[in-house]
Structures are given as structure tokens and as C-alpha cells.
Amino acid sequence: MTLSLFCTFMAAGLAGTSGTPVWNVALGVVLNMAAATALIWRHDKPWIVLAMAVVGPLFFATDATAALIALFAVGVFARGRALAGAAVAVYLACAISLVYDAGRRRDYSVLTIGVKHVEGTPPPTWSLPWWLPWLVAAVLVAVVLGLSQLRRTKSDLVAAVQSRDQATAQSQRMHEDMLIQQERSRIARDMHDTLAAGLSRISLLAGGLQVGSNDGPEKISNTSALIRSTAHESLDELKRIIGVLRGSDTGGEDAGRRSIAGIGDLVDAARSAGCRVTLVQDIHPGVVGDLTSHTAYRIVQEALTNSQKHAPSSPLHITVSGADTDGISLTVRNHISTTAQPGPGSRTGLAGLAEQAHNAGGWVRWTAMGGEFIVTAWLPWYS
């Protein structure tokens, strides 16, 4: 605004040598002062400010500084035909203003700035080429447009960087949410795998104790002891999970029990709870990978849990075989009971086992066929 006012008053002071009527110069000054004041709002309402800025130099003898400043504000956001129209209007305003300037004495002209009148010599009044004002106006408009495009490019770059940062932050939040969800799924799967088997045995033993309430004291005592020991094991498993979540325990003491080597103990515990389980193991000597060993243990554990929940009176056949060249194969066959009332289940345990087996490089499948519920699995030896 200050620059525009300065140029307006300077142009008014130099206008006396061009023979322009005073009223013309006065109206140009008033219009340019209004336009200079309006430049305060050039970023909020650039088109209105531009219209005010070009009126003065288009029709009166005044400068076009305000029009050039308004064009810069418009050029920051306008594109295409709108920007071209604004540039043409400002170009005409600048050219007409410079045509007025070309009619002044050379020592009072912006186009020939630096020329001085030497005393004793005629005033410098030579004529300028007619095209010079139009050329200078084109250069001024081109410079302003170039600066505005540079400013817009910088603004677009800043906006792109901000957008990228926001997208990165959103992606990071989504990644963190995904990790949290995966951890929740892992915790839920671990809780299901470790506690469901024990709780199912407790339920089965308690049901047997209720049905066999007329049994002798020794059998009742043994069953009660089994319930107590199973409850203690489940509590220990829960403590282990909590310890792992707190980072204070890695479960190293229980690692052997939760591997292929612990499948026999699982079957013995199920038999003590009253399940009819047949186990056939044919595993060649060698060190089985930790992930494969743990997943095989979980598959057998889930099969026993499902049998105790859904068909506690039906026989269960488990076959585990493998070698370092063939991997580990597991088959679990459970006769489907037609008389027992199964407990509720959603098979999320089997789905979790399928995910674990996939992570180990193997697979788990299940189907009901010929009166049996069959679970088959294959795991790589060294995973």
C-alpha cells in the first residue's frame, strides 16, 4: 500500500509537464488512493481489488503500481482464462499509464529516468518510439506473473509437504492400530489355547463328579484332586500370559511342555479327565523347529478341548508322524456324538490354528465326514 501511494503522488507531481488537465490527474489520484487502501484485502478479495486498481490507470493519468500488486495476488491462485484476462487488463492499464508518461519532458519521465536538464539548454523533449511503453508494460506484467507463479509453486510445495506429513502420520496411526489389533488377536488366541483346555477338563470332571455322586469316597477324592490340579495348571498358564504381557517372563520353563514332547502329557491329562483318547506317534529322531513344535502342540490341545466340549463321550484318535524330509503330519479323528449336548463354540480356535500354521509355512484343515470330525495338518520340520 505504501509503495502504491508513493508512486501515485510521484506520478501526480510529474504530470504537470505533460499538459494533462488537472481534473484528470486529481481523479486518477483519488482512484489510486482508494485502490492502494483496498490492497489490504487483496488476499481475501483479489478480484474486487484488481478491478479497483485498473480503473484509475485505464481512464486517467496515474500510475499502475496498485494494479501490478493486485495482479500478483490474483496470480497466486488463479489459473487459465481467468489469469489471462487479469493479465490483459493490467497490461492495458500499465501501457496506458506509460503512454501518459511518454508525453512528459524527458527529465520528468519514468521511461527516461536519469536524464537531467542542464541550465542554459533547451528542455529535453525528444520523442520516444511509440512501442516502448507497450514493451515496458509487457515486461512488467511478465515479471509480476513470474513472481506470482513462483509464489504459488512454493505454496503448492508447502501444501504437498503438509499433505505428505499428514498421510504419513495417518499411515503410522493405521500401522499402530493394526499392530495393536494383531497383538489383541494373539493374546486372545493364547488365552484360548492355554486356558480353554484346562477349563474344559474341569467342566468335564465336575460333570462326572455330579453324575457319579454315589461313587466311592476314593474315586470322588481322586476326581476332586484332578479338578484342583487342573485349576492350578490353568492359573499358572494365566500367570504366564500376564508375565509375558508385562515383559517379565518369556515362558522358558514351560517351553518343553508346550512342544511336541508335551503332547503325551496332554493326552494323559485328557485320559485322567475321562476322555477316550488313542495317540499314535511316529516321529523320527531330530530337532524339530520351535514354531512347528509349538504349533503341533496347540493343534492337539485344541482337538482335545473341542472333544471335551462337544463330544466328551466319543473316542478320539490322534496320529502324529514326521521326519526331517517330510515335515510333521497330524490327523485327529473325533466321532461325532448324537446324544451329547455340545457346549457353545465358534471355531475361532481352529481359525487361529490355521493362522499359526500358515505363519509356520504349513496348513490346517477340518471337515465332517462319515460320522467323524477330522482335523488334518502339515507343518515343515525346521520352521
C-alpha positions in Angstrom: 0.0 0.0 0.0 2.8 2.4 0.9 4.6 1.8 -2.4 1.4 2.4 -4.4 0.7 5.7 -2.6 4.2 6.8 -3.1 4.1 6.1 -6.9 0.7 7.8 -7.1 1.8 11.0 -5.6 5.1 10.9 -7.7 3.1 10.5 -10.9 0.8 13.4 -9.9 3.8 15.6 -9.3 5.3 14.8 -12.7 2.0 15.2 -14.6 2.3 18.9 -14.9 4.8 18.7 -17.8 2.5 16.5 -19.9 -0.3 19.1 -20.3 -2.9 16.7 -18.8 -5.9 18.5 -17.3 -5.8 18.9 -13.5 -9.1 17.3 -13.0 -7.9 14.2 -14.9 -4.8 13.9 -12.6 -6.9 14.6 -9.5 -9.4 11.8 -10.3 -6.6 9.4 -11.0 -5.0 10.2 -7.6 -8.3 9.6 -5.8 -9.0 6.3 -7.5 -5.5 5.1 -6.9 -5.6 6.1 -3.2 -8.8 4.0 -2.9 -7.1 1.1 -4.7 -4.0 1.4 -2.6 -6.1 1.2 0.6 -8.0 -1.8 -0.8 -4.7 -3.6 -1.3 -5.0 -4.5 2.4 -7.7 -7.1 1.4 -6.0 -8.3 -1.8 -5.6 -11.8 -0.5 -9.2 -12.1 0.7 -11.0 -10.4 -2.3 -8.3 -10.2 -5.0 -10.7 -9.8 -7.9 -12.5 -6.8 -6.4 -9.2 -5.2 -5.5 -7.9 -5.8 -9.0 -10.9 -4.2 -10.6 -10.5 -1.1 -8.4 -6.8 -0.9 -9.2 -7.1 -1.0 -13.0 -9.8 1.7 -13.3 -7.5 4.6 -12.5 -4.7 3.9 -14.9 -7.1 2.8 -17.7 -9.0 6.1 -17.8 -6.9 8.7 -16.0 -3.3 9.9 -15.9 -2.0 8.0 -13.0 0.4 5.1 -12.3 -0.5 1.3 -12.4 1.5 0.2 -9.3 -1.6 -0.9 -7.4 -2.7 -2.9 -10.5 0.6 -4.8 -10.6 0.4 -5.6 -6.9 -3.2 -6.8 -7.3 -2.2 -8.9 -10.3 0.4 -10.7 -8.1 -2.3 -11.5 -5.6 -4.6 -12.9 -8.3 -1.7 -14.8 -10.0 -1.1 -16.8 -6.8 -4.3 -18.7 -7.0 -5.9 -18.0 -10.5 -5.3 -20.2 -13.5 -6.2 -20.5 -17.2 -8.5 -17.9 -18.8 -9.2 -16.1 -15.5 -5.5 -15.3 -15.1 -5.1 -14.5 -18.7 -7.9 -12.0 -18.5 -6.5 -10.3 -15.4 -3.1 -10.1 -17.1 -4.5 -8.4 -20.2 -6.4 -5.8 -18.1 -3.3 -5.0 -16.1 -1.2 -4.9 -19.2 -3.5 -2.3 -20.8 -3.5 -0.3 -17.6 0.3 -0.3 -17.4 0.7 0.5 -21.1 -1.8 3.5 -21.0 -0.1 4.8 -17.8 3.3 4.6 -19.6 1.9 6.3 -22.7 0.9 9.3 -20.5 4.5 9.1 -19.1 6.0 9.2 -22.6 4.3 12.6 -23.2 6.2 14.3 -20.4 9.6 16.0 -20.6 12.4 13.5 -20.6 13.7 14.7 -17.3 10.3 14.1 -15.7 9.6 10.7 -17.4 9.9 7.3 -15.7 10.8 5.8 -19.1 13.9 8.1 -19.4 14.8 8.3 -15.7 18.3 9.6 -15.2 18.1 12.3 -17.8 18.8 15.8 -16.3 18.1 19.3 -17.6 21.2 21.3 -17.9 20.7 25.0 -17.3 21.1 27.1 -20.4 20.0 24.4 -22.7 16.5 23.6 -24.1 14.4 21.2 -22.0 14.8 17.6 -23.2 11.6 16.9 -25.1 12.6 14.4 -27.7 10.0 11.8 -28.7 10.2 8.1 -27.7 9.3 5.2 -30.0 5.6 4.5 -29.8 6.1 0.9 -29.0 8.4 1.5 -26.0 5.6 2.0 -23.4 3.9 -1.2 -24.6 7.1 -3.2 -24.4 7.9 -1.9 -20.9 4.3 -2.7 -19.8 4.7 -6.3 -21.2 8.0 -6.7 -19.3 6.4 -5.5 -16.0 3.4 -7.8 -16.3 5.6 -10.8 -17.2 7.8 -10.2 -14.2 4.8 -9.9 -11.9 3.3 -13.1 -13.3 6.6 -14.9 -13.0 6.9 -13.9 -9.3 3.3 -14.9 -8.6 3.8 -18.3 -10.2 6.9 -18.8 -8.2 5.0 -17.9 -5.0 2.2 -20.3 -6.0 4.7 -23.1 -6.7 6.2 -22.6 -3.3 2.8 -22.6 -1.6 1.8 -25.8 -3.5 5.1 -27.4 -2.4 4.4 -26.5 1.2 0.8 -27.8 0.9 2.2 -31.0 -0.7 4.7 -31.5 2.2 2.0 -30.9 4.7 -0.3 -33.4 2.9 2.5 -35.9 2.8 3.2 -35.5 6.5 -0.5 -35.9 7.3 -0.7 -39.0 5.2 2.5 -40.4 6.8 1.1 -39.7 10.3 -2.2 -41.3 9.3 -0.4 -44.3 7.9 1.6 -44.6 11.1 -1.5 -44.5 13.2 -3.1 -47.2 11.0 0.0 -49.3 11.3 0.0 -48.9 15.1 -3.7 -49.7 15.2 -3.0 -52.8 13.1 -0.2 -53.9 15.4 -2.5 -53.4 18.4 -5.2 -55.4 16.8 -2.7 -58.2 15.9 -1.5 -58.2 19.5 -5.1 -58.4 20.8 -5.7 -61.3 18.5 -2.5 -63.0 19.6 -3.4 -62.5 23.3 -7.0 -63.8 22.7 -5.6 -66.8 20.8 -3.1 -67.5 23.5 -5.7 -67.2 26.2 -8.0 -69.6 24.3 -5.2 -72.1 23.6 -3.9 -72.2 27.2 -7.0 -71.8 29.3 -9.8 -73.5 27.2 -8.3 -76.9 27.5 -7.9 -76.7 31.3 -11.3 -75.2 31.8 -12.9 -77.9 29.6 -11.3 -80.6 31.7 -12.5 -79.0 34.9 -16.0 -78.8 33.4 -15.9 -82.5 32.3 -14.5 -83.7 35.7 -17.1 -81.6 37.6 -19.9 -83.1 35.4 -18.6 -86.6 36.0 -18.4 -85.9 39.7 -22.0 -84.7 39.7 -23.2 -87.7 37.7 -21.2 -90.2 39.8 -22.2 -88.7 43.2 -22.8 -92.2 44.5 -19.3 -93.3 43.7 -17.0 -94.3 46.5 -15.1 -91.8 48.5 -11.7 -92.7 46.9 -12.9 -92.0 43.4 -14.6 -88.8 44.5 -11.3 -87.7 46.2 -9.3 -88.6 43.1 -11.6 -86.6 40.8 -11.5 -83.6 43.2 -7.7 -83.8 43.2 -7.7 -83.8 39.4 -10.0 -80.8 39.3 -7.7 -79.0 41.8 -4.6 -79.8 39.8 -6.1 -78.8 36.5 -7.3 -75.5 38.1 -3.8 -74.8 39.3 -2.4 -75.5 35.9 -4.8 -73.1 34.3 -3.9 -70.5 36.9 -0.2 -71.0 36.2 -0.9 -70.6 32.5 -2.8 -67.3 33.2 0.1 -66.1 35.3 2.5 -66.9 32.5 0.4 -65.0 29.9 0.3 -62.0 32.3 4.0 -62.2 32.8 4.6 -62.3 29.0 2.4 -59.2 28.6 4.3 -57.4 31.3 7.6 -58.4 29.7 8.8 -60.1 32.9 8.5 -63.7 31.7 9.2 -65.4 28.4 7.7 -68.8 29.4 11.0 -70.6 29.2 10.2 -73.1 31.9 7.0 -74.2 30.1 8.5 -74.3 26.6 9.2 -78.0 26.8 5.6 -78.8 27.9 4.2 -76.7 25.0 6.1 -78.6 22.3 5.7 -82.0 20.5 7.4 -83.5 23.5 4.4 -82.4 25.7 1.7 -84.0 23.5 1.9 -87.2 25.6 1.2 -85.2 28.8 -1.7 -83.5 27.1 -3.2 -86.9 26.2 -2.6 -88.3 29.7 -4.4 -85.3 31.3 -7.3 -85.8 28.9 -7.5 -89.5 29.8 -7.4 -88.7 33.5 -10.4 -86.5 32.9 -12.3 -89.4 31.4 -11.7 -88.9 27.7 -11.1 -92.0 25.5 -8.0 -90.9 23.5 -5.8 -93.0 21.3 -2.4 -91.5 20.4 0.0 -92.8 17.7 3.3 -91.1 17.4 5.9 -91.9 14.8 8.4 -89.0 14.7 11.9 -89.7 13.5 14.8 -88.6 15.7 15.9 -85.0 15.2 15.4 -81.4 16.4 12.0 -80.1 15.3 11.8 -76.3 14.7 10.4 -74.3 17.7 7.5 -72.8 15.8 6.5 -76.2 14.3 6.8 -77.9 17.6 4.7 -75.3 19.4 2.0 -75.3 16.7 1.7 -79.1 16.7 1.2 -79.0 20.4 -1.5 -76.3 20.0 -3.3 -78.4 17.3 -3.5 -81.4 19.6 -4.5 -79.3 22.5 -7.3 -77.6 20.5 -8.6 -81.1 19.3 -8.7 -82.3 22.9 -10.5 -79.2 24.0 -13.1 -79.5 21.3 -13.6 -83.2 22.0 -14.2 -82.5 25.7 -16.6 -79.6 24.9 -18.6 -81.1 22.0 -18.3 -84.9 22.3 -16.9 -85.9 25.7 -18.1 -89.5 25.4 -16.8 -90.1 21.9 -13.4 -91.7 21.2 -10.6 -89.6 19.8 -7.8 -90.8 17.6 -4.6 -88.7 17.2 -1.8 -89.5 14.8 1.4 -87.6 14.8 4.2 -88.5 12.3 7.1 -86.9 10.6 10.7 -86.8 9.5 13.1 -84.0 8.6 12.5 -84.8 4.9 8.7 -84.9 5.0 7.7 -82.5 7.8 5.1 -83.1 10.5 1.7 -84.5 9.7 -1.2 -84.6 12.2 -4.6 -86.2 11.9 -7.2 -86.0 14.6 -10.4 -88.1 14.3 -13.3 -87.5 16.7 -16.5 -89.5 16.4 -19.5 -87.1 16.3 -21.8 -87.8 19.2 -25.5 -87.8 18.5 -26.6 -87.9 22.2 -24.3 -85.4 23.9 -25.3 -81.7 24.1 -22.2 -79.8 23.0 -21.2 -76.6 24.6 -21.2 -73.4 22.6 -18.3 -72.8 20.2 -17.4 -70.6 17.3 -14.4 -72.5 15.9 -12.2 -69.4 16.4 -9.7 -71.7 17.9 -9.4 -73.7 14.7 -9.2 -70.4 12.7 -6.4 -69.2 15.0 -4.5 -72.5 14.5 -4.8 -72.2 10.7 -3.2 -68.8 11.0 -0.4 -70.1 13.2 0.2 -73.0 10.8 0.3 -70.6 7.9 2.8 -68.4 9.7 4.9 -71.6 10.2 4.7 -72.4 6.5 2.1 -75.2 6.8 -1.7 -75.6 6.9 -4.6 -76.8 8.9 -7.9 -78.2 7.5 -11.0 -79.6 9.1 -14.2 -81.3 7.9 -17.0 -83.5 9.0 -17.2 -86.8 7.0 -18.6 -90.3 7.7 -19.8 -89.5 11.2 -16.4 -88.1 12.2 -15.0 -84.6 12.6 -11.5 -84.8 11.1 -8.7 -82.2 11.5 -5.6 -82.6 9.3 -2.4 -80.5 9.4 1.0 -80.4 7.9 4.0 -78.4 9.2 7.5 -78.0 7.9 10.1 -79.8 10.1 12.6 -76.9 10.6 10.2 -73.9 11.0 
